[in-house]
Amino acid sequence: MVVAISIRPVKCVLLDISGVLKNGKQAIPKSVEAFSKLRASGMPVKLVTNETQETRRALASTLKSLGFDLQENDITLPCPAAARYLKDERLRPYLLVHPNVREEFSDVDQNSPNCVVVGDAGQNFTYELLNDAFRVLLNVEKPRLFSLGRGKYYREENELVLDVGAFATALEYAAGVKAEIVGKPQKEFFVSALTDLNMTAEDAVMVGDDVLHDIGGAQNSGLQGVLVRTGKFRTGDENHPDVKPDAIVDDLAEAVELILNSNRLK
């Protein structure tokens, strides 16, 4: 069922991955077909995700194995963006990230860390490693904490699991340092994806399952936001006190129909 306030015609679409295209290692029903239909329409598409447990190459391979027709450069991730920033600013990070993505930071000096980067480290969020990160922040003159996203939780297979935001908040509290976010809901992250498409915020719509970071972040950046009732969506998200989605749909298939129909009516 579609609940729409207003959807204006768009020139491109940004899609979340987890909770929109797939849950864990399973494609969400009808998402492969919906993605193919969107691509066949000729509308430019970018996958904008806070995924920090896989590299772009690995994530593209996973999605292809599920039937999605895409390339690596169709995906925007926080890790490469963070690595570029760290190099440009000559910062030396302590990496509290998943082992799968450490290679993304191979060109970044990690000797004598003077900042902390925290991603979705999964089972590697141990007391010992969190303590190490805390001590880095406590013992440098101008501590900086970078969080690769701000999500509270996400859906892994059939259950909700803690996301990076919970652990970044713990470090913020303990060290008295405000985290700098790389990824959604930051405007710069959405803009970087749009720049790759040579589009502006007014040209775009974001489809996601996180009412606050996908939809709220997109709207605060000038995009429209369509919320899907898959992934981490929970009853009550429709009535979020601060975020009012431009439309609420059952799944990606309904989102694609809504977007394409809005363009036909322009």
TORKOL-792758 format. One line per field, with one value per atom (N, C-alpha, C): residue number from 1; atom name; z, y, x. Coordinates in Angstrom, 2 decimals. Example, Ala and Ser with C-alpha at 12.3 -4.5 7.8 and 13.67 -1.06 7.14 Angstrom:
k: (1|1|1|2|2|2)
a: (N|CA|C|N|CA|C)
w: (7.80|7.80|7.80|7.08|7.14|7.87)
v: (-5.69|-4.50|-3.30|-2.25|-1.06|0.03)
u: (13.19|12.30|13.20|12.85|13.67|12.90)
end
This chain:
k: (1|1|1|2|2|2|3|3|3|4|4|4|5|5|5|6|6|6|7|7|7|8|8|8|9|9|9|10|10|10|11|11|11|12|12|12|13|13|13|14|14|14|15|15|15|16|16|16|17|17|17|18|18|18|19|19|19|20|20|20|21|21|21|22|22|22|23|23|23|24|24|24|25|25|25|26|26|26|27|27|27|28|28|28|29|29|29|30|30|30|31|31|31|32|32|32|33|33|33|34|34|34|35|35|35|36|36|36|37|37|37|38|38|38|39|39|39|40|40|40|41|41|41|42|42|42|43|43|43|44|44|44|45|45|45|46|46|46|47|47|47|48|48|48|49|49|49|50|50|50|51|51|51|52|52|52|53|53|53|54|54|54|55|55|55|56|56|56|57|57|57|58|58|58|59|59|59|60|60|60|61|61|61|62|62|62|63|63|63|64|64|64|65|65|65|66|66|66|67|67|67|68|68|68|69|69|69|70|70|70|71|71|71|72|72|72|73|73|73|74|74|74|75|75|75|76|76|76|77|77|77|78|78|78|79|79|79|80|80|80|81|81|81|82|82|82|83|83|83|84|84|84|85|85|85|86|86|86|87|87|87|88|88|88|89|89|89|90|90|90|91|91|91|92|92|92|93|93|93|94|94|94|95|95|95|96|96|96|97|97|97|98|98|98|99|99|99|100|100|100|101|101|101|102|102|102|103|103|103|104|104|104|105|105|105|106|106|106|107|107|107|108|108|108|109|109|109|110|110|110|111|111|111|112|112|112|113|113|113|114|114|114|115|115|115|116|116|116|117|117|117|118|118|118|119|119|119|120|120|120|121|121|121|122|122|122|123|123|123|124|124|124|125|125|125|126|126|126|127|127|127|128|128|128|129|129|129|130|130|130|131|131|131|132|132|132|133|133|133|134|134|134|135|135|135|136|136|136|137|137|137|138|138|138|139|139|139|140|140|140|141|141|141|142|142|142|143|143|143|144|144|144|145|145|145|146|146|146|147|147|147|148|148|148|149|149|149|150|150|150|151|151|151|152|152|152|153|153|153|154|154|154|155|155|155|156|156|156|157|157|157|158|158|158|159|159|159|160|160|160|161|161|161|162|162|162|163|163|163|164|164|164|165|165|165|166|166|166|167|167|167|168|168|168|169|169|169|170|170|170|171|171|171|172|172|172|173|173|173|174|174|174|175|175|175|176|176|176|177|177|177|178|178|178|179|179|179|180|180|180|181|181|181|182|182|182|183|183|183|184|184|184|185|185|185|186|186|186|187|187|187|188|188|188|189|189|189|190|190|190|191|191|191|192|192|192|193|193|193|194|194|194|195|195|195|196|196|196|197|197|197|198|198|198|199|199|199|200|200|200|201|201|201|202|202|202|203|203|203|204|204|204|205|205|205|206|206|206|207|207|207|208|208|208|209|209|209|210|210|210|211|211|211|212|212|212|213|213|213|214|214|214|215|215|215|216|216|216|217|217|217|218|218|218|219|219|219|220|220|220|221|221|221|222|222|222|223|223|223|224|224|224|225|225|225|226|226|226|227|227|227|228|228|228|229|229|229|230|230|230|231|231|231|232|232|232|233|233|233|234|234|234|235|235|235|236|236|236|237|237|237|238|238|238|239|239|239|240|240|240|241|241|241|242|242|242|243|243|243|244|244|244|245|245|245|246|246|246|247|247|247|248|248|248|249|249|249|250|250|250|251|251|251|252|252|252|253|253|253|254|254|254|255|255|255|256|256|256|257|257|257|258|258|258|259|259|259|260|260|260|261|261|261|262|262|262|263|263|263|264|264|264|265|265|265|266|266|266)
a: (N|CA|C|N|CA|C|N|CA|C|N|CA|C|N|CA|C|N|CA|C|N|CA|C|N|CA|C|N|CA|C|N|CA|C|N|CA|C|N|CA|C|N|CA|C|N|CA|C|N|CA|C|N|CA|C|N|CA|C|N|CA|C|N|CA|C|N|CA|C|N|CA|C|N|CA|C|N|CA|C|N|CA|C|N|CA|C|N|CA|C|N|CA|C|N|CA|C|N|CA|C|N|CA|C|N|CA|C|N|CA|C|N|CA|C|N|CA|C|N|CA|C|N|CA|C|N|CA|C|N|CA|C|N|CA|C|N|CA|C|N|CA|C|N|CA|C|N|CA|C|N|CA|C|N|CA|C|N|CA|C|N|CA|C|N|CA|C|N|CA|C|N|CA|C|N|CA|C|N|CA|C|N|CA|C|N|CA|C|N|CA|C|N|CA|C|N|CA|C|N|CA|C|N|CA|C|N|CA|C|N|CA|C|N|CA|C|N|CA|C|N|CA|C|N|CA|C|N|CA|C|N|CA|C|N|CA|C|N|CA|C|N|CA|C|N|CA|C|N|CA|C|N|CA|C|N|CA|C|N|CA|C|N|CA|C|N|CA|C|N|CA|C|N|CA|C|N|CA|C|N|CA|C|N|CA|C|N|CA|C|N|CA|C|N|CA|C|N|CA|C|N|CA|C|N|CA|C|N|CA|C|N|CA|C|N|CA|C|N|CA|C|N|CA|C|N|CA|C|N|CA|C|N|CA|C|N|CA|C|N|CA|C|N|CA|C|N|CA|C|N|CA|C|N|CA|C|N|CA|C|N|CA|C|N|CA|C|N|CA|C|N|CA|C|N|CA|C|N|CA|C|N|CA|C|N|CA|C|N|CA|C|N|CA|C|N|CA|C|N|CA|C|N|CA|C|N|CA|C|N|CA|C|N|CA|C|N|CA|C|N|CA|C|N|CA|C|N|CA|C|N|CA|C|N|CA|C|N|CA|C|N|CA|C|N|CA|C|N|CA|C|N|CA|C|N|CA|C|N|CA|C|N|CA|C|N|CA|C|N|CA|C|N|CA|C|N|CA|C|N|CA|C|N|CA|C|N|CA|C|N|CA|C|N|CA|C|N|CA|C|N|CA|C|N|CA|C|N|CA|C|N|CA|C|N|CA|C|N|CA|C|N|CA|C|N|CA|C|N|CA|C|N|CA|C|N|CA|C|N|CA|C|N|CA|C|N|CA|C|N|CA|C|N|CA|C|N|CA|C|N|CA|C|N|CA|C|N|CA|C|N|CA|C|N|CA|C|N|CA|C|N|CA|C|N|CA|C|N|CA|C|N|CA|C|N|CA|C|N|CA|C|N|CA|C|N|CA|C|N|CA|C|N|CA|C|N|CA|C|N|CA|C|N|CA|C|N|CA|C|N|CA|C|N|CA|C|N|CA|C|N|CA|C|N|CA|C|N|CA|C|N|CA|C|N|CA|C|N|CA|C|N|CA|C|N|CA|C|N|CA|C|N|CA|C|N|CA|C|N|CA|C|N|CA|C|N|CA|C|N|CA|C|N|CA|C|N|CA|C|N|CA|C|N|CA|C|N|CA|C|N|CA|C|N|CA|C|N|CA|C|N|CA|C|N|CA|C|N|CA|C|N|CA|C|N|CA|C|N|CA|C|N|CA|C|N|CA|C|N|CA|C|N|CA|C|N|CA|C|N|CA|C|N|CA|C|N|CA|C|N|CA|C|N|CA|C|N|CA|C|N|CA|C|N|CA|C|N|CA|C|N|CA|C|N|CA|C|N|CA|C|N|CA|C|N|CA|C|N|CA|C|N|CA|C|N|CA|C|N|CA|C|N|CA|C|N|CA|C|N|CA|C|N|CA|C|N|CA|C|N|CA|C|N|CA|C|N|CA|C|N|CA|C|N|CA|C|N|CA|C|N|CA|C|N|CA|C|N|CA|C|N|CA|C|N|CA|C|N|CA|C|N|CA|C|N|CA|C|N|CA|C|N|CA|C|N|CA|C|N|CA|C|N|CA|C|N|CA|C|N|CA|C|N|CA|C|N|CA|C|N|CA|C|N|CA|C|N|CA|C)
w: (0.00|0.00|0.00|-0.91|-1.03|-0.24|0.58|1.28|0.78|-0.05|-0.65|-0.27|0.10|0.33|-1.00|-1.55|-2.87|-3.38|-4.61|-5.27|-6.58|-6.67|-7.92|-8.86|-10.14|-11.09|-10.76|-11.02|-10.72|-11.92|-11.88|-12.96|-12.55|-11.25|-10.79|-9.46|-9.10|-7.89|-7.09|-5.78|-4.86|-4.06|-3.94|-3.22|-2.08|-0.93|0.12|-0.33|0.30|-0.06|0.98|2.20|3.25|3.64|3.58|3.92|2.75|1.61|0.40|-0.72|-0.99|-1.98|-1.35|-0.15|0.47|1.98|2.61|4.05|4.23|4.82|4.95|3.58|3.35|2.07|1.19|1.50|0.72|0.08|-1.21|-1.87|-1.32|-1.10|-0.66|-1.82|-1.56|-2.66|-3.55|-4.85|-5.91|-6.11|-5.27|-5.40|-6.65|-7.04|-8.25|-9.48|-9.57|-10.70|-10.71|-9.54|-9.44|-9.83|-9.39|-9.74|-11.25|-11.85|-13.31|-14.05|-13.57|-14.21|-14.13|-13.00|-12.83|-13.78|-13.89|-14.79|-16.25|-16.58|-17.96|-18.37|-17.39|-17.70|-18.18|-17.97|-18.35|-17.28|-16.13|-15.04|-14.35|-14.19|-13.47|-12.02|-11.55|-10.21|-9.50|-8.24|-7.41|-6.11|-5.69|-4.42|-3.34|-2.39|-1.35|-0.02|0.55|1.71|2.76|4.01|5.11|5.40|4.48|4.64|4.90|6.02|6.34|6.77|6.31|6.56|5.28|4.14|2.86|2.04|1.23|0.28|-0.86|-1.65|-2.78|-3.75|-3.96|-4.86|-4.35|-3.06|-2.48|-2.46|-2.15|-2.09|-3.47|-4.48|-5.86|-6.24|-5.85|-6.15|-5.46|-4.20|-3.46|-4.14|-4.53|-5.16|-6.52|-7.27|-8.57|-8.38|-7.35|-7.10|-6.76|-6.26|-5.93|-7.13|-8.24|-9.45|-9.84|-9.08|-9.41|-10.46|-11.51|-12.61|-12.32|-11.84|-11.46|-11.53|-11.36|-11.35|-10.05|-9.77|-8.55|-8.46|-9.58|-9.53|-9.37|-9.28|-8.96|-7.46|-6.65|-5.19|-4.53|-3.59|-2.78|-1.35|-0.80|0.54|1.41|2.74|3.64|3.71|3.65|3.87|2.89|1.58|0.66|0.91|1.24|1.51|2.75|3.78|5.01|4.75|3.98|3.70|2.95|1.99|1.24|2.18|3.05|3.98|4.93|5.46|6.39|5.72|4.48|3.75|3.50|3.08|2.77|4.02|5.18|6.42|7.18|6.62|7.25|8.67|8.82|10.11|10.14|11.34|11.53|12.39|11.79|12.52|13.30|14.41|15.03|14.43|13.77|13.03|13.87|14.25|14.89|13.85|12.89|11.74|11.51|10.65|10.32|9.54|9.82|9.10|7.58|7.08|5.63|4.94|5.66|5.01|5.38|6.12|6.50|5.26|4.21|2.99|2.38|2.67|2.16|2.72|3.84|4.50|4.37|3.41|3.29|2.96|2.32|1.95|3.01|4.13|5.18|6.30|6.72|7.81|9.11|9.72|10.95|12.14|11.99|13.09|14.07|15.36|16.41|16.17|16.29|15.95|16.70|15.99|16.62|16.39|15.93|15.78|15.77|15.81|15.80|14.71|13.94|12.95|13.38|13.55|13.97|12.89|12.47|11.51|12.12|11.32|11.83|11.92|13.07|13.26|13.61|13.81|14.09|15.36|15.25|16.41|16.92|16.17|16.61|17.54|17.88|18.91|20.28|20.62|21.91|22.93|24.18|25.25|25.10|24.76|24.63|23.52|22.36|21.24|21.47|22.08|22.42|23.43|24.36|25.35|24.68|23.71|22.97|22.26|21.62|20.92|21.90|23.03|24.08|24.54|24.73|25.21|24.18|22.91|21.87|21.99|22.10|22.19|23.45|24.51|25.79|25.84|25.06|25.22|24.12|23.16|22.15|22.45|21.97|22.33|21.74|20.49|19.83|19.25|20.09|19.64|18.63|17.62|16.64|16.47|16.47|16.34|15.08|14.17|12.93|12.97|12.75|12.74|11.32|10.79|9.42|9.40|9.50|9.66|11.10|11.34|12.68|13.02|12.26|12.46|13.85|14.37|15.67|15.54|14.49|14.27|12.82|12.38|11.04|11.10|10.02|9.99|9.35|10.06|9.56|9.54|8.34|8.17|8.76|9.87|10.39|11.74|12.12|13.41|13.34|14.27|14.35|15.16|14.70|15.41|15.54|16.58|16.84|15.69|15.36|14.32|14.95|14.11|14.53|15.46|15.30|16.12|17.61|18.01|19.44|20.02|19.26|19.75|19.65|18.59|18.48|19.62|20.00|21.10|22.42|22.61|23.83|23.92|22.78|22.77|22.96|22.38|22.58|24.07|24.71|26.13|27.01|26.76|27.61|27.43|26.17|25.88|25.82|25.82|25.74|24.39|23.32|21.96|21.08|20.30|19.40|18.10|17.71|16.50|15.25|14.26|12.94|12.03|11.42|10.66|9.21|8.72|7.31|6.80|5.96|5.51|5.76|5.57|5.86|7.38|7.85|7.14|6.69|6.61|6.28|4.85|4.67|3.35|2.37|2.81|1.91|1.27|1.98|1.47|0.32|0.50|-0.57|-1.77|-1.49|-2.57|-3.39|-2.73|-3.45|-4.44|-4.05|-4.95|-6.12|-5.84|-6.89|-7.85|-7.31|-8.15|-9.16|-8.71|-9.62|-10.78|-10.53|-11.56|-12.32|-11.93|-12.52|-12.33|-11.12|-10.77|-9.53|-9.25|-8.05|-7.14|-5.92|-4.97|-5.47|-6.17|-6.70|-7.75|-8.34|-9.38|-8.81|-7.49|-6.97|-5.91|-5.77|-4.68|-4.05|-2.74|-1.98|-1.50|-1.72|-1.24|-0.16|1.05|2.14|3.18|4.09|5.15|6.51|6.58|7.83|7.78|8.54|8.46|8.83|9.78|10.25|9.35|9.06|8.34|6.83|6.31|4.86|4.45|5.07|4.64|5.21|6.51|7.10|6.56|6.42|5.88|4.46|3.64|2.25|2.19|2.95|2.92|3.41|4.43|4.92|3.90|2.93|1.88|0.61|0.64|-0.50|-1.42|-1.10|-1.91|-1.39|-2.20|-1.71|-1.05|-0.18|0.51|0.50|0.03|0.01|0.97|1.97|2.98|2.60|2.68|2.40|3.70|3.68|4.86|4.85|4.52|4.56|5.42|5.58|6.33|7.78|8.24|9.64|9.96|8.94|9.17|10.30|11.18|12.27|12.33|12.77|12.91|13.79|13.33|14.05|13.32|12.43|11.68|10.79|10.40|9.57|10.29|11.63|12.44|13.22|12.61|13.27|13.60|14.81|15.21|14.41|13.82|13.13|11.63|11.14|9.71|9.11|8.04|7.32|5.90|5.62|4.27|3.21|2.02|0.90|0.46|0.69|0.41|1.25|1.56|2.29|1.47|1.15|0.29|0.93|0.42|1.01|0.72|-0.50|-0.88|-2.06|-2.55|-3.67|-4.92|-5.11|-6.30|-6.33|-5.20|-5.14|-5.29|-4.74|-4.87|-6.33|-7.06|-8.47|-9.26|-9.00|-9.69|-9.41|-8.17|-7.80|-8.51|-8.53|-9.16|-10.66|-11.31|-12.76|-13.15|-12.37|-12.66|-12.48|-11.49|-11.27|-12.47|-13.10|-14.28|-15.51|-15.61|-16.74|-16.70|-15.47|-15.30|-15.41|-15.56|-15.55|-16.84)
v: (-1.20|0.00|1.25|2.17|3.39|4.51|5.17|6.37|7.51|8.38|9.45|10.80|11.71|13.09|13.83|13.79|14.37|13.83|13.37|12.92|13.68|14.49|15.22|14.37|14.61|13.86|14.03|12.98|13.01|12.55|12.84|12.45|11.30|11.00|9.91|9.38|8.19|7.52|7.04|7.32|6.75|5.66|4.51|3.37|2.94|2.66|1.94|0.49|-0.25|-1.66|-2.58|-2.58|-3.44|-2.96|-3.86|-3.52|-3.05|-2.78|-2.36|-3.38|-3.72|-4.75|-6.13|-6.16|-7.46|-7.37|-8.52|-8.70|-9.76|-9.40|-10.35|-10.82|-12.12|-12.69|-13.11|-12.60|-12.95|-11.71|-11.79|-10.70|-10.59|-9.37|-9.15|-9.48|-10.18|-10.55|-9.37|-9.57|-8.61|-7.51|-7.49|-6.39|-6.52|-7.74|-7.91|-7.43|-7.84|-7.45|-5.93|-5.36|-3.92|-3.13|-3.60|-2.94|-2.99|-4.14|-4.30|-3.37|-3.24|-2.36|-0.91|-0.51|0.86|1.13|0.20|0.37|0.40|-0.44|-0.50|0.80|1.55|2.82|3.88|3.63|4.59|5.60|5.51|6.43|6.08|7.05|6.79|6.37|5.36|4.82|4.74|5.12|4.98|4.29|3.32|2.64|3.36|3.93|4.76|4.07|3.51|2.66|2.97|2.70|2.82|1.47|0.55|-0.77|-0.60|-1.15|-1.06|-2.42|-3.50|-4.82|-5.45|-4.79|-5.30|-4.16|-4.46|-3.48|-3.32|-2.29|-2.08|-3.26|-3.79|-4.93|-6.15|-6.44|-7.60|-7.41|-6.19|-5.93|-6.05|-5.53|-5.66|-7.13|-7.92|-9.36|-10.05|-9.69|-10.27|-9.96|-8.70|-8.29|-8.95|-9.08|-9.76|-11.21|-11.85|-13.25|-13.43|-12.35|-12.39|-12.04|-11.63|-11.34|-9.89|-8.99|-7.57|-7.25|-6.56|-6.20|-4.83|-4.81|-3.55|-3.69|-2.56|-2.52|-1.87|-2.03|-1.45|0.05|0.75|2.21|2.67|1.73|2.09|2.26|1.96|1.92|3.02|3.73|4.73|4.23|4.14|3.61|4.62|4.53|5.44|5.20|3.94|3.66|4.39|4.32|5.05|6.56|7.09|8.52|8.89|8.06|8.32|8.23|7.23|7.06|8.27|8.78|9.97|11.16|11.34|12.48|12.37|11.19|10.99|11.31|10.87|11.16|12.65|13.29|14.72|15.54|15.11|15.84|15.35|14.35|13.77|13.29|12.65|12.06|10.59|10.11|8.74|8.00|7.15|6.57|5.30|5.14|3.83|3.28|2.15|1.61|0.58|0.93|-0.03|-0.39|-1.22|-1.56|-3.07|-3.54|-4.97|-5.33|-6.50|-6.91|-6.90|-7.12|-7.16|-5.84|-4.72|-3.42|-2.71|-3.37|-2.71|-2.36|-3.14|-2.86|-1.51|-1.02|0.29|1.41|1.15|2.15|1.83|0.98|0.52|1.64|2.70|3.82|4.92|4.69|5.70|5.34|6.31|6.12|5.82|4.68|4.29|4.22|4.76|4.80|5.92|5.65|6.65|7.33|6.61|7.17|8.46|9.38|10.63|10.85|9.80|9.85|8.41|8.27|6.94|6.91|5.82|5.57|4.31|4.44|3.30|2.99|1.73|1.24|0.09|-0.61|-1.76|-2.95|-3.07|-4.12|-5.47|-5.54|-6.81|-7.46|-8.72|-9.45|-8.90|-7.98|-7.39|-6.20|-5.88|-4.88|-5.53|-5.74|-6.34|-5.25|-5.61|-4.65|-4.16|-5.07|-4.71|-3.68|-3.90|-2.98|-1.64|-1.67|-0.41|0.38|-0.32|0.33|0.95|0.23|0.78|2.07|2.06|3.26|4.39|4.09|5.08|5.72|4.90|5.43|6.34|6.01|6.90|8.27|8.29|9.56|10.33|9.60|10.23|10.81|10.24|10.57|11.45|11.90|12.82|14.22|15.21|16.60|17.08|16.75|17.17|15.95|15.20|13.94|14.15|13.26|13.27|11.85|11.75|10.46|10.50|9.54|9.45|8.19|8.35|7.22|7.02|5.81|5.50|5.18|6.23|6.10|6.34|6.30|6.59|5.69|4.60|3.73|3.11|2.95|2.31|0.79|0.30|-1.15|-1.40|-2.64|-3.05|-4.50|-4.95|-6.33|-7.24|-8.26|-9.28|-10.60|-11.10|-12.28|-11.95|-12.60|-12.39|-11.69|-11.02|-10.34|-9.02|-8.12|-6.83|-6.95|-6.27|-6.30|-4.87|-4.64|-3.31|-2.84|-1.55|-0.94|-0.05|0.57|1.34|2.49|3.08|4.24|3.97|2.75|2.42|2.47|2.01|1.95|3.31|4.05|5.41|6.27|6.10|6.87|6.54|5.27|4.87|5.58|5.64|6.32|7.83|8.40|9.82|10.12|9.32|9.52|9.37|8.30|8.02|9.03|9.43|10.31|11.79|12.09|13.48|14.11|13.30|13.75|13.54|14.56|14.43|13.77|12.70|11.98|12.79|12.71|13.29|12.15|12.32|11.24|11.26|10.10|9.90|8.87|9.32|8.44|9.10|8.34|8.87|9.08|10.14|11.07|12.37|12.39|13.64|14.09|15.37|15.94|15.65|15.75|15.57|14.18|13.20|11.83|11.71|12.29|12.29|13.09|14.23|15.09|14.38|13.60|12.89|11.89|11.21|10.26|11.00|12.12|12.90|13.49|13.91|14.46|13.41|12.16|11.07|10.93|11.26|11.14|12.45|13.47|14.81|15.32|15.10|15.50|16.39|17.05|17.85|17.21|17.72|17.17|17.30|18.38|18.59|17.56|16.92|15.92|14.54|14.34|12.98|12.61|11.29|10.71|9.61|9.49|8.44|7.43|6.14|5.06|4.29|4.23|3.56|3.00|2.19|1.57|2.22|3.19|3.88|5.27|5.47|6.72|7.92|7.76|8.89|9.19|8.17|8.40|8.37|7.46|7.44|8.59|8.62|9.57|10.96|11.05|12.35|12.97|12.15|12.65|13.15|12.40|12.81|14.11|14.19|15.40|16.62|16.45|17.56|18.00|17.12|17.42|17.91|18.04|18.57|17.55|16.25|15.19|14.84|14.15|13.52|12.19|11.70|10.44|9.51|8.28|7.25|6.14|5.90|4.88|3.56|2.46|1.13|0.38|-0.45|-1.25|-2.59|-2.58|-3.78|-3.48|-4.47|-4.24|-3.90|-2.77|-2.39|-1.64|-1.40|-0.68|-1.34|-0.50|-1.01|-0.20|-0.85|-0.15|1.08|2.19|3.45|4.39|3.85|4.71|5.69|5.29|6.19|7.48|7.42|8.58|9.15|9.11|9.65|11.13|11.57|12.95|14.01|13.65|14.64|14.46|13.25|12.96|12.54|13.23|12.91|12.50|11.20|10.75|11.33|11.54|11.99|10.89|9.64|8.50|7.32|6.45|5.21|4.07|3.07|1.97|0.64|-0.43|-1.75|-2.24|-1.96|-2.52|-1.74|-2.18|-1.49|-1.54|-2.63|-2.74|-1.62|-1.34|-0.25|1.10|1.24|2.49|2.79|1.77|1.95|2.35|1.68|2.03|3.48|3.90|5.27|6.27|6.01|6.93|7.02|5.88|5.88|6.51|6.26|6.85|8.36|8.85|10.31|10.97|10.28|10.84|10.81|9.78|9.69|10.81|11.28|12.27|13.71|13.89|15.26|16.01)
u: (0.84|0.00|0.87|0.59|1.36|0.70|1.47|1.02|1.87|1.32|2.10|1.54|2.41|2.02|2.19|3.38|3.64|4.96|4.94|6.16|6.30|7.31|7.52|8.39|8.32|9.15|10.63|11.42|12.85|13.66|14.95|15.86|16.79|16.87|17.74|17.22|17.71|17.26|18.47|18.45|19.43|18.74|19.40|18.83|19.74|19.14|19.87|19.99|20.90|21.08|20.45|21.01|20.47|19.08|18.12|16.75|15.91|16.56|15.83|16.03|17.30|17.60|17.71|18.30|18.55|18.48|18.26|18.43|19.50|20.62|21.71|22.17|22.13|22.57|21.39|20.20|19.02|18.42|18.11|17.42|16.00|15.54|14.17|13.24|12.15|11.23|10.86|10.93|10.58|11.62|12.67|13.64|14.51|14.87|15.69|14.92|13.67|12.85|12.62|12.39|12.15|13.40|14.55|15.81|16.03|15.76|15.92|14.97|13.75|12.77|13.22|13.77|14.26|15.41|16.34|17.48|17.01|16.04|15.54|14.85|14.37|13.70|14.69|15.98|17.00|17.34|16.65|16.91|18.23|19.15|20.39|20.12|20.86|20.66|22.01|22.03|23.23|22.83|23.62|23.39|24.20|23.49|24.11|23.90|24.97|24.84|25.90|25.56|26.52|27.18|27.12|27.76|29.25|29.73|31.16|31.72|31.08|31.64|32.18|31.95|32.44|33.03|34.03|34.54|33.53|33.72|32.82|32.89|34.09|34.24|33.47|33.62|32.94|31.43|30.99|29.56|28.93|29.61|29.12|29.01|30.01|29.99|28.82|28.56|27.44|26.12|25.95|24.69|24.50|25.58|25.49|25.07|25.60|25.25|23.78|23.14|21.72|20.84|21.48|20.73|20.66|21.29|21.25|22.32|21.92|22.81|23.42|24.65|25.29|26.80|27.50|28.95|29.44|30.71|31.28|31.03|31.18|31.05|29.61|28.66|27.28|27.07|28.10|27.96|28.79|28.18|28.87|28.94|30.17|30.40|31.16|31.03|31.75|33.26|33.71|35.13|36.05|35.83|36.70|36.68|35.50|35.40|36.20|36.12|36.87|38.37|38.80|40.22|40.78|40.03|40.48|40.63|39.66|39.70|40.89|41.12|42.23|43.57|43.72|44.96|45.11|44.03|44.09|44.44|43.91|44.14|45.37|46.05|47.24|46.97|45.83|45.46|45.87|46.17|46.63|45.60|44.79|43.67|44.01|43.32|43.16|41.88|41.95|40.82|40.06|38.85|37.96|36.89|37.32|36.48|36.52|35.65|35.62|36.89|37.48|38.69|38.53|37.32|37.09|37.39|37.33|37.48|38.79|39.65|40.90|41.74|41.60|42.37|42.01|40.81|40.41|41.30|41.96|42.79|44.28|44.64|46.03|47.00|46.51|47.39|47.41|46.76|46.68|47.67|48.46|49.43|48.68|48.98|48.31|49.27|50.48|51.45|51.09|51.27|50.99|49.65|48.55|47.24|46.91|46.30|45.83|44.34|43.64|42.19|41.67|40.36|39.73|38.67|38.66|37.62|36.87|35.56|34.75|33.71|33.69|32.70|31.94|31.17|30.43|31.38|32.02|33.02|32.42|31.11|30.46|30.99|31.42|31.93|33.25|33.85|35.12|34.93|33.70|33.44|33.66|34.92|35.24|35.55|35.45|35.79|37.22|38.12|39.53|39.75|39.14|39.35|38.65|37.48|36.82|37.65|38.25|39.12|40.34|40.92|42.07|41.69|40.52|40.05|39.81|39.22|38.99|40.30|41.32|42.61|43.27|43.12|43.66|43.01|41.70|40.98|41.35|41.61|41.91|43.31|44.22|45.64|46.23|45.40|45.93|45.43|46.18|45.88|44.56|44.31|43.07|42.38|41.70|41.11|39.98|39.94|38.86|38.34|37.04|36.37|35.51|35.73|34.96|34.10|32.81|31.89|31.38|31.53|31.13|29.63|28.84|27.40|27.00|25.67|25.17|23.99|23.83|22.68|22.63|21.41|21.22|21.23|20.60|20.49|20.14|20.29|19.88|19.41|18.81|18.30|19.33|19.72|20.65|19.91|19.64|18.78|17.40|17.01|15.66|15.62|16.70|16.70|17.43|17.12|17.77|19.05|20.11|21.39|21.92|22.72|23.26|24.14|24.02|24.83|25.90|26.70|27.87|27.51|26.32|25.96|26.00|25.64|25.64|27.04|28.02|29.39|30.08|29.76|30.30|29.80|28.53|27.96|28.64|28.99|29.70|31.06|31.77|33.07|32.90|31.87|31.59|31.41|30.60|30.29|31.52|32.28|33.44|34.56|34.81|35.95|35.58|34.29|33.88|34.18|34.07|34.37|33.14|32.78|31.64|32.09|31.41|31.79|31.46|32.35|32.13|31.66|30.50|29.88|30.35|30.77|31.07|30.06|29.12|28.05|26.71|25.65|24.32|24.20|23.56|22.68|23.35|24.68|25.37|25.10|24.88|24.59|25.71|26.97|28.11|28.11|27.59|27.57|26.56|25.39|24.40|24.90|25.53|26.02|27.09|27.95|29.01|28.42|27.34|26.68|26.03|25.40|24.76|25.78|26.92|27.98|28.46|28.57|28.96|27.99|26.72|25.69|25.49|26.24|26.08|24.65|24.13|22.77|22.81|21.67|21.51|20.47|20.37|19.41|17.98|17.69|16.34|15.96|16.98|16.74|16.43|16.59|16.72|15.69|15.53|14.75|15.59|15.50|16.18|15.15|15.44|14.58|15.33|14.76|15.45|14.51|15.06|14.27|14.49|15.41|15.72|15.10|14.04|13.30|14.14|15.05|15.84|17.03|17.85|19.09|18.95|18.12|17.88|16.95|15.78|14.75|15.01|15.22|15.49|16.76|17.81|19.07|18.92|18.17|17.95|17.16|16.08|15.25|16.02|16.84|17.65|18.70|18.98|19.95|19.28|17.94|17.21|16.59|16.72|16.13|14.74|13.96|12.75|13.15|12.26|12.53|11.34|11.56|10.52|10.92|10.08|10.34|9.68|10.46|9.91|9.65|8.64|8.29|9.02|10.28|11.11|12.34|13.23|14.45|14.19|14.75|14.65|13.35|12.52|11.27|10.49|9.94|9.11|7.82|6.75|5.48|5.66|5.20|5.39|6.32|7.16|8.07|7.30|6.07|5.25|4.93|4.94|4.55|5.73|6.91|8.09|7.85|8.23|7.93|8.68|9.82|10.64|10.72|10.48|10.65|9.32|8.90|7.67|8.04|8.12|8.50|7.57|8.12|7.29|6.34|6.73|5.85|6.30|5.35|5.64|5.05|5.87|5.45|5.83|5.26|5.53|6.94|7.45|8.74|9.31|10.47|11.11|10.23|9.53|8.68|7.65|7.01|6.04|6.72|7.93|8.66|8.98|9.42|9.76|8.51|7.39|6.14|5.76|5.87|5.52|6.41|7.71|8.67|8.44|8.30|8.11|6.77|5.74|4.43|4.47|5.19|5.28|5.93|6.88|7.55|6.64|5.79|4.88|3.83|3.52|2.47|2.97|4.28|4.82|4.43)
end
